[in-house]
């Protein structure tokens, strides 16, 4: 019987001859899933080069190019996440992970779309924090058609293709915030709600979970209509000042979006910081200081190191799984911080 050739391995695996050649001679440039498929095909036809492929599987480190698009660099949340992602990528031993982190200063859907398209020129997978918008969804669908999988970080995204997600269960975040007010407030009253932008699904779902808690527990609280801060500390301060002036019976303030430093400054300056129970979202310089001085009573926060490790691991699994492997969705347990456990 004639000795099996590269052409036979290609036919048995359904891969191209050039892919089989790379698996033999440059295994570090071939995905682990593809190497395994080549190995199985080579074994089935009795190919002589099994040793080379085994060595590639054992010692070759496939190169994975990951690009991440985050929001403003001046916000501690996204600086921290960017550094955590870089650290998690460097800690991977099974693959050579090349990671690129970019920050958006303007948060429009067009800027997100343009940023994704630019990053896709030199990436196998993309992570992004973005608003939910038809233009963003269309861009993700276009990238998916080119074989580039996208993972939403912190705030979920939808499209007519699978979009991965690594972040918190926002519904549980909202219900936990509701429980906190119910437990901490000494008597019922009005609760103000600040959101950064309703197009961030995490903030919209936070609010839904928050209202769900109070619908279930009829306990005398009145939830005011949510006010948007547009992710701006200046606007958050103005909105909080209006809430405080209009509602003498304001017993709580739930800040589930950007601009928290402005809201906290308004609470301090009003002299009602100890009177109004405040629950915030994510650990920053401003929220840490507010917890310590008593302006903020409780904080619900992303576990940044865990989020970064899970995101990088999920992206590598999607890379190794090949085109038919859908990106996964992972909900992480959140951190609850008080002045006593900082």
ZADO-1210 file (C-alpha; in nm, 4 decimals, padded with zeros to 6 digits):
<atoms>
<atom x="00.0000" y="00.0000" z="00.0000" code="UNK" pos="1"/>
<atom x="00.1337" y="00.3447" z="-00.0945" code="UNK" pos="2"/>
<atom x="00.2415" y="00.5634" z="00.1931" code="UNK" pos="3"/>
<atom x="-00.0152" y="00.8278" z="00.2946" code="UNK" pos="4"/>
<atom x="00.0632" y="01.1817" z="00.1832" code="UNK" pos="5"/>
<atom x="-00.0254" y="01.5334" z="00.2911" code="UNK" pos="6"/>
<atom x="-00.2954" y="01.5273" z="00.0241" code="UNK" pos="7"/>
<atom x="-00.4524" y="01.2227" z="00.1929" code="UNK" pos="8"/>
<atom x="-00.4519" y="01.3974" z="00.5308" code="UNK" pos="9"/>
<atom x="-00.6124" y="01.7046" z="00.3747" code="UNK" pos="10"/>
<atom x="-00.8867" y="01.4905" z="00.2189" code="UNK" pos="11"/>
<atom x="-00.9531" y="01.3036" z="00.5433" code="UNK" pos="12"/>
<atom x="-00.9686" y="01.6205" z="00.7520" code="UNK" pos="13"/>
<atom x="-01.1514" y="01.8420" z="00.5060" code="UNK" pos="14"/>
<atom x="-00.8746" y="02.1006" z="00.5390" code="UNK" pos="15"/>
<atom x="-00.6527" y="02.2520" z="00.2729" code="UNK" pos="16"/>
<atom x="-00.3081" y="02.1200" z="00.1856" code="UNK" pos="17"/>
<atom x="-00.1568" y="02.4522" z="00.2954" code="UNK" pos="18"/>
<atom x="-00.3168" y="02.4106" z="00.6404" code="UNK" pos="19"/>
<atom x="-00.1700" y="02.0606" z="00.6728" code="UNK" pos="20"/>
<atom x="00.1714" y="02.1975" z="00.5768" code="UNK" pos="21"/>
<atom x="00.1477" y="02.4673" z="00.8447" code="UNK" pos="22"/>
<atom x="00.0453" y="02.2065" z="01.1027" code="UNK" pos="23"/>
<atom x="00.3609" y="02.0101" z="01.0172" code="UNK" pos="24"/>
<atom x="00.6109" y="02.2915" z="00.9856" code="UNK" pos="25"/>
<atom x="00.4666" y="02.5962" z="01.1699" code="UNK" pos="26"/>
<atom x="00.2338" y="02.4549" z="01.4378" code="UNK" pos="27"/>
<atom x="00.2510" y="02.7749" z="01.6389" code="UNK" pos="28"/>
<atom x="00.0502" y="02.9482" z="01.3651" code="UNK" pos="29"/>
<atom x="-00.2286" y="02.6873" z="01.3712" code="UNK" pos="30"/>
<atom x="-00.5198" y="02.6797" z="01.6166" code="UNK" pos="31"/>
<atom x="-00.5142" y="02.3994" z="01.8701" code="UNK" pos="32"/>
<atom x="-00.8515" y="02.2706" z="01.7470" code="UNK" pos="33"/>
<atom x="-00.7201" y="02.2549" z="01.3910" code="UNK" pos="34"/>
<atom x="-00.4060" y="02.0734" z="01.5052" code="UNK" pos="35"/>
<atom x="-00.6201" y="01.8141" z="01.6779" code="UNK" pos="36"/>
<atom x="-00.8304" y="01.7673" z="01.3638" code="UNK" pos="37"/>
<atom x="-00.5120" y="01.7201" z="01.1572" code="UNK" pos="38"/>
<atom x="-00.3830" y="01.4713" z="01.4139" code="UNK" pos="39"/>
<atom x="-00.7000" y="01.2628" z="01.3969" code="UNK" pos="40"/>
<atom x="-00.6978" y="01.2619" z="01.0177" code="UNK" pos="41"/>
<atom x="-00.3283" y="01.1719" z="01.0061" code="UNK" pos="42"/>
<atom x="-00.3874" y="00.8783" z="01.2397" code="UNK" pos="43"/>
<atom x="-00.6817" y="00.7559" z="01.0317" code="UNK" pos="44"/>
<atom x="-00.4776" y="00.7401" z="00.7094" code="UNK" pos="45"/>
<atom x="-00.1517" y="00.6259" z="00.8688" code="UNK" pos="46"/>
<atom x="00.0426" y="00.9405" z="00.7820" code="UNK" pos="47"/>
<atom x="00.4158" y="00.9191" z="00.8532" code="UNK" pos="48"/>
<atom x="00.4420" y="01.2678" z="01.0043" code="UNK" pos="49"/>
<atom x="00.2465" y="01.1952" z="01.3229" code="UNK" pos="50"/>
<atom x="00.5483" y="01.2749" z="01.5399" code="UNK" pos="51"/>
<atom x="00.5722" y="01.6301" z="01.4060" code="UNK" pos="52"/>
<atom x="00.2047" y="01.6963" z="01.4667" code="UNK" pos="53"/>
<atom x="00.2235" y="01.5527" z="01.8206" code="UNK" pos="54"/>
<atom x="00.5188" y="01.7814" z="01.8911" code="UNK" pos="55"/>
<atom x="00.3167" y="02.0745" z="01.7617" code="UNK" pos="56"/>
<atom x="00.0301" y="01.9892" z="01.9932" code="UNK" pos="57"/>
<atom x="00.2668" y="01.9441" z="02.2866" code="UNK" pos="58"/>
<atom x="00.5027" y="02.2363" z="02.2420" code="UNK" pos="59"/>
<atom x="00.3522" y="02.4696" z="01.9848" code="UNK" pos="60"/>
<atom x="00.1777" y="02.7769" z="02.1229" code="UNK" pos="61"/>
<atom x="-00.0900" y="02.8998" z="01.8833" code="UNK" pos="62"/>
<atom x="-00.0873" y="03.2780" z="01.8461" code="UNK" pos="63"/>
<atom x="-00.4132" y="03.4486" z="01.9388" code="UNK" pos="64"/>
<atom x="-00.4676" y="03.8164" z="01.8583" code="UNK" pos="65"/>
<atom x="-00.7213" y="03.9786" z="02.0905" code="UNK" pos="66"/>
<atom x="-00.8358" y="04.3391" z="02.0575" code="UNK" pos="67"/>
<atom x="-01.0496" y="04.5162" z="02.3187" code="UNK" pos="68"/>
<atom x="-01.2426" y="04.8414" z="02.2818" code="UNK" pos="69"/>
<atom x="-01.3173" y="05.0103" z="02.6169" code="UNK" pos="70"/>
<atom x="-01.4727" y="05.3416" z="02.7185" code="UNK" pos="71"/>
<atom x="-01.2925" y="05.6549" z="02.8343" code="UNK" pos="72"/>
<atom x="-00.9370" y="05.6157" z="02.9567" code="UNK" pos="73"/>
<atom x="-00.9890" y="05.8810" z="03.2262" code="UNK" pos="74"/>
<atom x="-01.2366" y="05.6553" z="03.4110" code="UNK" pos="75"/>
<atom x="-01.0757" y="05.4293" z="03.6686" code="UNK" pos="76"/>
<atom x="-01.3153" y="05.1448" z="03.5876" code="UNK" pos="77"/>
<atom x="-01.1862" y="05.1072" z="03.2330" code="UNK" pos="78"/>
<atom x="-00.8218" y="05.1720" z="03.3165" code="UNK" pos="79"/>
<atom x="-00.8440" y="04.8968" z="03.5769" code="UNK" pos="80"/>
<atom x="-01.0165" y="04.6580" z="03.3369" code="UNK" pos="81"/>
<atom x="-00.7599" y="04.7263" z="03.0649" code="UNK" pos="82"/>
<atom x="-00.4698" y="04.6494" z="03.2973" code="UNK" pos="83"/>
<atom x="-00.6419" y="04.3364" z="03.4280" code="UNK" pos="84"/>
<atom x="-00.6958" y="04.2087" z="03.0732" code="UNK" pos="85"/>
<atom x="-00.3290" y="04.2653" z="02.9877" code="UNK" pos="86"/>
<atom x="-00.2231" y="04.0783" z="03.3017" code="UNK" pos="87"/>
<atom x="-00.4602" y="03.7891" z="03.2279" code="UNK" pos="88"/>
<atom x="-00.3322" y="03.7641" z="02.8696" code="UNK" pos="89"/>
<atom x="00.0303" y="03.7518" z="02.9861" code="UNK" pos="90"/>
<atom x="-00.0502" y="03.4712" z="03.2307" code="UNK" pos="91"/>
<atom x="-00.1758" y="03.2332" z="02.9585" code="UNK" pos="92"/>
<atom x="00.0722" y="02.9499" z="02.9037" code="UNK" pos="93"/>
<atom x="-00.1126" y="02.7453" z="02.6406" code="UNK" pos="94"/>
<atom x="-00.1195" y="03.0189" z="02.3772" code="UNK" pos="95"/>
<atom x="00.0802" y="03.3217" z="02.2738" code="UNK" pos="96"/>
<atom x="-00.1761" y="03.5931" z="02.3398" code="UNK" pos="97"/>
<atom x="-00.1186" y="03.9284" z="02.1740" code="UNK" pos="98"/>
<atom x="-00.3602" y="04.1826" z="02.3217" code="UNK" pos="99"/>
<atom x="-00.4377" y="04.5369" z="02.2119" code="UNK" pos="100"/>
<atom x="-00.6434" y="04.7726" z="02.4296" code="UNK" pos="101"/>
<atom x="-00.8046" y="05.0855" z="02.2858" code="UNK" pos="102"/>
<atom x="-01.0222" y="05.3448" z="02.4609" code="UNK" pos="103"/>
<atom x="-01.3044" y="05.5519" z="02.3143" code="UNK" pos="104"/>
<atom x="-01.3412" y="05.9109" z="02.4252" code="UNK" pos="105"/>
<atom x="-01.6620" y="05.9722" z="02.2264" code="UNK" pos="106"/>
<atom x="-01.9268" y="05.7129" z="02.3075" code="UNK" pos="107"/>
<atom x="-02.1468" y="05.7310" z="01.9968" code="UNK" pos="108"/>
<atom x="-02.2562" y="05.4184" z="01.8080" code="UNK" pos="109"/>
<atom x="-02.0670" y="05.5403" z="01.5014" code="UNK" pos="110"/>
<atom x="-01.7427" y="05.5673" z="01.6974" code="UNK" pos="111"/>
<atom x="-01.7924" y="05.2175" z="01.8394" code="UNK" pos="112"/>
<atom x="-01.8604" y="05.0792" z="01.4917" code="UNK" pos="113"/>
<atom x="-01.5556" y="05.2528" z="01.3437" code="UNK" pos="114"/>
<atom x="-01.3409" y="05.1306" z="01.6319" code="UNK" pos="115"/>
<atom x="-01.4518" y="04.7701" z="01.5893" code="UNK" pos="116"/>
<atom x="-01.3825" y="04.7762" z="01.2163" code="UNK" pos="117"/>
<atom x="-01.0361" y="04.9211" z="01.2727" code="UNK" pos="118"/>
<atom x="-00.9453" y="04.6688" z="01.5422" code="UNK" pos="119"/>
<atom x="-01.0691" y="04.3807" z="01.3261" code="UNK" pos="120"/>
<atom x="-00.7928" y="04.4462" z="01.0736" code="UNK" pos="121"/>
<atom x="-00.5440" y="04.2787" z="01.3052" code="UNK" pos="122"/>
<atom x="-00.7457" y="04.0608" z="01.5452" code="UNK" pos="123"/>
<atom x="-00.8851" y="03.7102" z="01.5740" code="UNK" pos="124"/>
<atom x="-01.1325" y="03.8046" z="01.8498" code="UNK" pos="125"/>
<atom x="-01.2689" y="04.1305" z="01.9855" code="UNK" pos="126"/>
<atom x="-01.3981" y="04.2387" z="02.3265" code="UNK" pos="127"/>
<atom x="-01.6040" y="04.5572" z="02.3571" code="UNK" pos="128"/>
<atom x="-01.7968" y="04.7723" z="02.6034" code="UNK" pos="129"/>
<atom x="-02.0736" y="04.9443" z="02.4099" code="UNK" pos="130"/>
<atom x="-02.4242" y="05.0780" z="02.4028" code="UNK" pos="131"/>
<atom x="-02.6936" y="04.8640" z="02.2399" code="UNK" pos="132"/>
<atom x="-02.7568" y="05.0121" z="01.8933" code="UNK" pos="133"/>
<atom x="-02.8573" y="04.8811" z="01.5483" code="UNK" pos="134"/>
<atom x="-02.5356" y="05.0149" z="01.3948" code="UNK" pos="135"/>
<atom x="-02.3224" y="04.8315" z="01.6499" code="UNK" pos="136"/>
<atom x="-02.5241" y="04.5124" z="01.5947" code="UNK" pos="137"/>
<atom x="-02.4785" y="04.5375" z="01.2174" code="UNK" pos="138"/>
<atom x="-02.1037" y="04.5836" z="01.2593" code="UNK" pos="139"/>
<atom x="-02.0802" y="04.2773" z="01.4840" code="UNK" pos="140"/>
<atom x="-02.2753" y="04.0752" z="01.2274" code="UNK" pos="141"/>
<atom x="-02.0343" y="04.1863" z="00.9549" code="UNK" pos="142"/>
<atom x="-01.7337" y="04.0843" z="01.1632" code="UNK" pos="143"/>
<atom x="-01.8947" y="03.7483" z="01.2380" code="UNK" pos="144"/>
<atom x="-01.9287" y="03.6834" z="00.8639" code="UNK" pos="145"/>
<atom x="-01.5524" y="03.7365" z="00.8375" code="UNK" pos="146"/>
<atom x="-01.4894" y="03.4825" z="01.1145" code="UNK" pos="147"/>
<atom x="-01.4172" y="03.7360" z="01.3896" code="UNK" pos="148"/>
<atom x="-01.6078" y="03.6600" z="01.7090" code="UNK" pos="149"/>
<atom x="-01.7116" y="03.9425" z="01.9396" code="UNK" pos="150"/>
<atom x="-01.7508" y="03.9384" z="02.3186" code="UNK" pos="151"/>
<atom x="-01.9464" y="04.2070" z="02.5044" code="UNK" pos="152"/>
<atom x="-01.7833" y="04.3021" z="02.8339" code="UNK" pos="153"/>
<atom x="-01.9760" y="04.4475" z="03.1317" code="UNK" pos="154"/>
<atom x="-02.2877" y="04.5284" z="02.9236" code="UNK" pos="155"/>
<atom x="-02.4564" y="04.2683" z="02.7031" code="UNK" pos="156"/>
<atom x="-02.5085" y="04.3183" z="02.3296" code="UNK" pos="157"/>
<atom x="-02.7369" y="04.1516" z="02.0788" code="UNK" pos="158"/>
<atom x="-02.7046" y="04.0810" z="01.7070" code="UNK" pos="159"/>
<atom x="-02.8297" y="03.8287" z="01.4513" code="UNK" pos="160"/>
<atom x="-02.5351" y="03.6102" z="01.5407" code="UNK" pos="161"/>
<atom x="-02.3899" y="03.4779" z="01.8645" code="UNK" pos="162"/>
<atom x="-02.2304" y="03.7504" z="02.0765" code="UNK" pos="163"/>
<atom x="-02.0296" y="03.6404" z="02.3789" code="UNK" pos="164"/>
<atom x="-02.0708" y="03.8091" z="02.7155" code="UNK" pos="165"/>
<atom x="-01.8586" y="03.8293" z="03.0281" code="UNK" pos="166"/>
<atom x="-01.9972" y="04.0373" z="03.3118" code="UNK" pos="167"/>
<atom x="-02.2522" y="04.0484" z="03.5910" code="UNK" pos="168"/>
<atom x="-02.6122" y="03.9330" z="03.6011" code="UNK" pos="169"/>
<atom x="-02.7613" y="04.2833" z="03.5905" code="UNK" pos="170"/>
<atom x="-03.1038" y="04.1616" z="03.7018" code="UNK" pos="171"/>
<atom x="-02.9505" y="04.0300" z="04.0240" code="UNK" pos="172"/>
<atom x="-02.7556" y="04.3544" z="04.0658" code="UNK" pos="173"/>
<atom x="-03.0791" y="04.5534" z="04.0575" code="UNK" pos="174"/>
<atom x="-03.2629" y="04.3228" z="04.2962" code="UNK" pos="175"/>
<atom x="-02.9672" y="04.3266" z="04.5367" code="UNK" pos="176"/>
<atom x="-02.9718" y="04.7071" z="04.5329" code="UNK" pos="177"/>
<atom x="-03.3437" y="04.6954" z="04.6115" code="UNK" pos="178"/>
<atom x="-03.2814" y="04.4617" z="04.9030" code="UNK" pos="179"/>
<atom x="-03.0106" y="04.6984" z="05.0310" code="UNK" pos="180"/>
<atom x="-03.2455" y="04.9988" z="05.0457" code="UNK" pos="181"/>
<atom x="-03.5193" y="04.7884" z="05.2020" code="UNK" pos="182"/>
<atom x="-03.2757" y="04.6709" z="05.4699" code="UNK" pos="183"/>
<atom x="-03.0840" y="04.9927" z="05.5405" code="UNK" pos="184"/>
<atom x="-03.3488" y="05.2669" z="05.5207" code="UNK" pos="185"/>
<atom x="-03.5004" y="05.3262" z="05.8636" code="UNK" pos="186"/>
<atom x="-03.8362" y="05.4211" z="05.7125" code="UNK" pos="187"/>
<atom x="-03.9870" y="05.4137" z="05.3624" code="UNK" pos="188"/>
<atom x="-03.9895" y="05.7110" z="05.1306" code="UNK" pos="189"/>
<atom x="-03.8863" y="05.8144" z="04.7818" code="UNK" pos="190"/>
<atom x="-03.5855" y="05.6632" z="04.6031" code="UNK" pos="191"/>
<atom x="-03.4153" y="05.8410" z="04.3140" code="UNK" pos="192"/>
<atom x="-03.2543" y="05.6418" z="04.0328" code="UNK" pos="193"/>
<atom x="-02.9656" y="05.7637" z="03.8178" code="UNK" pos="194"/>
<atom x="-02.8621" y="05.5850" z="03.5000" code="UNK" pos="195"/>
<atom x="-02.5806" y="05.6832" z="03.2678" code="UNK" pos="196"/>
<atom x="-02.7446" y="05.5893" z="02.9399" code="UNK" pos="197"/>
<atom x="-03.0477" y="05.3662" z="02.8830" code="UNK" pos="198"/>
<atom x="-02.8772" y="05.2142" z="02.5778" code="UNK" pos="199"/>
<atom x="-02.6369" y="05.0286" z="02.8061" code="UNK" pos="200"/>
<atom x="-02.8285" y="04.7063" z="02.8616" code="UNK" pos="201"/>
<atom x="-02.6659" y="04.6472" z="03.1998" code="UNK" pos="202"/>
<atom x="-02.8057" y="04.9753" z="03.3343" code="UNK" pos="203"/>
<atom x="-03.1502" y="04.9186" z="03.1849" code="UNK" pos="204"/>
<atom x="-03.1612" y="04.5674" z="03.3338" code="UNK" pos="205"/>
<atom x="-03.0300" y="04.6967" z="03.6680" code="UNK" pos="206"/>
<atom x="-03.3295" y="04.9249" z="03.6861" code="UNK" pos="207"/>
<atom x="-03.5706" y="04.6470" z="03.5843" code="UNK" pos="208"/>
<atom x="-03.4378" y="04.4189" z="03.8577" code="UNK" pos="209"/>
<atom x="-03.4530" y="04.7066" z="04.1068" code="UNK" pos="210"/>
<atom x="-03.8190" y="04.7753" z="04.0298" code="UNK" pos="211"/>
<atom x="-03.8939" y="04.4023" z="04.0323" code="UNK" pos="212"/>
<atom x="-03.7765" y="04.3783" z="04.3924" code="UNK" pos="213"/>
<atom x="-04.0071" y="04.6561" z="04.5081" code="UNK" pos="214"/>
<atom x="-04.3038" y="04.5232" z="04.3092" code="UNK" pos="215"/>
<atom x="-04.2612" y="04.1948" z="04.4932" code="UNK" pos="216"/>
<atom x="-04.2124" y="04.3550" z="04.8348" code="UNK" pos="217"/>
<atom x="-04.4828" y="04.6168" z="04.8839" code="UNK" pos="218"/>
<atom x="-04.3166" y="04.8145" z="05.1604" code="UNK" pos="219"/>
<atom x="-04.4111" y="05.1786" z="05.1151" code="UNK" pos="220"/>
<atom x="-04.1199" y="05.2962" z="04.9003" code="UNK" pos="221"/>
<atom x="-04.1888" y="05.5169" z="04.5982" code="UNK" pos="222"/>
<atom x="-03.9468" y="05.4761" z="04.3086" code="UNK" pos="223"/>
<atom x="-03.9002" y="05.7955" z="04.1093" code="UNK" pos="224"/>
<atom x="-03.8546" y="05.7978" z="03.7327" code="UNK" pos="225"/>
<atom x="-03.4901" y="05.7308" z="03.6365" code="UNK" pos="226"/>
<atom x="-03.2797" y="06.0298" z="03.5432" code="UNK" pos="227"/>
<atom x="-03.0044" y="06.0017" z="03.2835" code="UNK" pos="228"/>
<atom x="-02.6610" y="06.1440" z="03.3585" code="UNK" pos="229"/>
<atom x="-02.5241" y="06.0770" z="03.0078" code="UNK" pos="230"/>
<atom x="-02.2157" y="05.9369" z="03.1832" code="UNK" pos="231"/>
<atom x="-02.1264" y="06.2921" z="03.2951" code="UNK" pos="232"/>
<atom x="-02.0323" y="06.3885" z="03.6517" code="UNK" pos="233"/>
<atom x="-02.1509" y="06.7462" z="03.5911" code="UNK" pos="234"/>
<atom x="-02.4951" y="06.6345" z="03.4776" code="UNK" pos="235"/>
<atom x="-02.5165" y="06.3788" z="03.7600" code="UNK" pos="236"/>
<atom x="-02.4493" y="06.6552" z="04.0109" code="UNK" pos="237"/>
<atom x="-02.7164" y="06.8800" z="03.8612" code="UNK" pos="238"/>
<atom x="-02.9735" y="06.5997" z="03.8508" code="UNK" pos="239"/>
<atom x="-02.9017" y="06.4993" z="04.2113" code="UNK" pos="240"/>
<atom x="-02.9340" y="06.8593" z="04.3311" code="UNK" pos="241"/>
<atom x="-03.2756" y="06.8816" z="04.1626" code="UNK" pos="242"/>
<atom x="-03.3886" y="06.5542" z="04.3232" code="UNK" pos="243"/>
<atom x="-03.2806" y="06.6747" z="04.6667" code="UNK" pos="244"/>
<atom x="-03.4532" y="07.0120" z="04.6285" code="UNK" pos="245"/>
<atom x="-03.7796" y="06.8720" z="04.4934" code="UNK" pos="246"/>
<atom x="-03.8200" y="06.5739" z="04.7226" code="UNK" pos="247"/>
<atom x="-03.7863" y="06.6427" z="05.0938" code="UNK" pos="248"/>
<atom x="-03.8852" y="06.2818" z="05.1598" code="UNK" pos="249"/>
<atom x="-03.6005" y="06.1431" z="04.9458" code="UNK" pos="250"/>
<atom x="-03.4733" y="05.8461" z="05.1453" code="UNK" pos="251"/>
<atom x="-03.2447" y="05.6821" z="04.8902" code="UNK" pos="252"/>
<atom x="-03.0422" y="05.7295" z="04.5740" code="UNK" pos="253"/>
<atom x="-02.9449" y="05.4396" z="04.3461" code="UNK" pos="254"/>
<atom x="-02.6619" y="05.5378" z="04.1108" code="UNK" pos="255"/>
<atom x="-02.6382" y="05.2589" z="03.8542" code="UNK" pos="256"/>
<atom x="-02.4483" y="05.4433" z="03.5809" code="UNK" pos="257"/>
<atom x="-02.1720" y="05.6916" z="03.5015" code="UNK" pos="258"/>
<atom x="-02.1241" y="06.0265" z="03.6677" code="UNK" pos="259"/>
<atom x="-02.1306" y="05.8890" z="04.0214" code="UNK" pos="260"/>
<atom x="-01.8683" y="06.1369" z="04.1466" code="UNK" pos="261"/>
<atom x="-02.1018" y="06.4279" z="04.0660" code="UNK" pos="262"/>
<atom x="-02.3943" y="06.2657" z="04.2459" code="UNK" pos="263"/>
<atom x="-02.1815" y="06.2015" z="04.5531" code="UNK" pos="264"/>
<atom x="-02.0535" y="06.5597" z="04.5546" code="UNK" pos="265"/>
<atom x="-02.4121" y="06.6875" z="04.5468" code="UNK" pos="266"/>
<atom x="-02.5050" y="06.4624" z="04.8400" code="UNK" pos="267"/>
<atom x="-02.2095" y="06.5890" z="05.0460" code="UNK" pos="268"/>
<atom x="-02.2738" y="06.9552" z="04.9722" code="UNK" pos="269"/>
<atom x="-02.6440" y="06.9239" z="05.0519" code="UNK" pos="270"/>
<atom x="-02.5726" y="06.8203" z="05.4104" code="UNK" pos="271"/>
<atom x="-02.8057" y="06.5240" z="05.3631" code="UNK" pos="272"/>
<atom x="-02.5372" y="06.2691" z="05.2843" code="UNK" pos="273"/>
<atom x="-02.5980" y="06.0854" z="05.6120" code="UNK" pos="274"/>
<atom x="-02.9745" y="06.1120" z="05.5798" code="UNK" pos="275"/>
<atom x="-03.0105" y="05.9727" z="05.2245" code="UNK" pos="276"/>
<atom x="-02.9087" y="05.6080" z="05.1778" code="UNK" pos="277"/>
<atom x="-02.6925" y="05.5782" z="04.8656" code="UNK" pos="278"/>
<atom x="-02.6055" y="05.2627" z="04.6727" code="UNK" pos="279"/>
<atom x="-02.3495" y="05.2832" z="04.3930" code="UNK" pos="280"/>
<atom x="-02.2067" y="05.0733" z="04.1136" code="UNK" pos="281"/>
<atom x="-01.8377" y="04.9824" z="04.0729" code="UNK" pos="282"/>
<atom x="-01.5299" y="05.0676" z="04.2753" code="UNK" pos="283"/>
<atom x="-01.3533" y="05.3891" z="04.1702" code="UNK" pos="284"/>
<atom x="-01.1541" y="05.6569" z="04.3515" code="UNK" pos="285"/>
<atom x="-01.4776" y="05.8497" z="04.4087" code="UNK" pos="286"/>
<atom x="-01.6870" y="05.5563" z="04.5351" code="UNK" pos="287"/>
<atom x="-01.4085" y="05.4348" z="04.7646" code="UNK" pos="288"/>
<atom x="-01.3808" y="05.7793" z="04.9237" code="UNK" pos="289"/>
<atom x="-01.7595" y="05.8015" z="04.9571" code="UNK" pos="290"/>
<atom x="-01.7789" y="05.4642" z="05.1311" code="UNK" pos="291"/>
<atom x="-01.5109" y="05.5716" z="05.3757" code="UNK" pos="292"/>
<atom x="-01.6728" y="05.9067" z="05.4616" code="UNK" pos="293"/>
<atom x="-02.0238" y="05.7602" z="05.4864" code="UNK" pos="294"/>
<atom x="-02.1792" y="05.9314" z="05.1833" code="UNK" pos="295"/>
<atom x="-02.2161" y="05.5926" z="05.0141" code="UNK" pos="296"/>
<atom x="-02.3651" y="05.3049" z="05.2129" code="UNK" pos="297"/>
<atom x="-02.3102" y="05.0103" z="04.9812" code="UNK" pos="298"/>
<atom x="-02.1362" y="04.9404" z="04.6524" code="UNK" pos="299"/>
<atom x="-02.1966" y="04.6627" z="04.3989" code="UNK" pos="300"/>
<atom x="-01.8850" y="04.6065" z="04.1923" code="UNK" pos="301"/>
<atom x="-01.7367" y="04.3965" z="03.9134" code="UNK" pos="302"/>
<atom x="-01.4563" y="04.1592" z="04.0227" code="UNK" pos="303"/>
<atom x="-01.2124" y="04.2983" z="03.7671" code="UNK" pos="304"/>
<atom x="-00.9396" y="04.0339" z="03.7925" code="UNK" pos="305"/>
<atom x="-01.1917" y="03.7500" z="03.7620" code="UNK" pos="306"/>
<atom x="-01.3705" y="03.9254" z="03.4767" code="UNK" pos="307"/>
<atom x="-01.0435" y="03.9643" z="03.2860" code="UNK" pos="308"/>
<atom x="-00.9358" y="03.6027" z="03.3389" code="UNK" pos="309"/>
<atom x="-01.2754" y="03.4677" z="03.2358" code="UNK" pos="310"/>
<atom x="-01.2880" y="03.6924" z="02.9294" code="UNK" pos="311"/>
<atom x="-00.9449" y="03.5856" z="02.8033" code="UNK" pos="312"/>
<atom x="-01.0209" y="03.2177" z="02.8719" code="UNK" pos="313"/>
<atom x="-01.3564" y="03.2388" z="02.6904" code="UNK" pos="314"/>
<atom x="-01.1944" y="03.4035" z="02.3901" code="UNK" pos="315"/>
<atom x="-00.9258" y="03.1351" z="02.3724" code="UNK" pos="316"/>
<atom x="-01.1921" y="02.8637" z="02.3853" code="UNK" pos="317"/>
<atom x="-01.3758" y="03.0337" z="02.1008" code="UNK" pos="318"/>
<atom x="-01.0499" y="03.0564" z="01.9038" code="UNK" pos="319"/>
<atom x="-00.9620" y="02.6905" z="01.9581" code="UNK" pos="320"/>
<atom x="-01.3140" y="02.5761" z="01.8800" code="UNK" pos="321"/>
<atom x="-01.2991" y="02.7039" z="01.5248" code="UNK" pos="322"/>
<atom x="-01.5663" y="02.8794" z="01.3161" code="UNK" pos="323"/>
<atom x="-01.8589" y="02.6655" z="01.4352" code="UNK" pos="324"/>
<atom x="-01.7920" y="02.7163" z="01.8081" code="UNK" pos="325"/>
<atom x="-02.0184" y="02.9964" z="01.9391" code="UNK" pos="326"/>
<atom x="-01.8800" y="03.2532" z="02.1844" code="UNK" pos="327"/>
<atom x="-01.9980" y="03.1808" z="02.5368" code="UNK" pos="328"/>
<atom x="-02.1870" y="03.3968" z="02.7869" code="UNK" pos="329"/>
<atom x="-02.0515" y="03.4004" z="03.1419" code="UNK" pos="330"/>
<atom x="-02.2172" y="03.5683" z="03.4407" code="UNK" pos="331"/>
<atom x="-01.9822" y="03.6405" z="03.7296" code="UNK" pos="332"/>
<atom x="-02.0628" y="03.6782" z="04.1002" code="UNK" pos="333"/>
<atom x="-02.0392" y="04.0435" z="04.1996" code="UNK" pos="334"/>
<atom x="-01.8610" y="04.2024" z="04.4924" code="UNK" pos="335"/>
<atom x="-02.0562" y="04.3829" z="04.7637" code="UNK" pos="336"/>
<atom x="-01.8537" y="04.6491" z="04.9412" code="UNK" pos="337"/>
<atom x="-01.9329" y="04.8475" z="05.2536" code="UNK" pos="338"/>
<atom x="-01.7174" y="05.0807" z="05.4653" code="UNK" pos="339"/>
<atom x="-01.6330" y="04.7811" z="05.6843" code="UNK" pos="340"/>
<atom x="-01.4850" y="04.5486" z="05.4196" code="UNK" pos="341"/>
<atom x="-01.2841" y="04.7804" z="05.1945" code="UNK" pos="342"/>
</atoms>
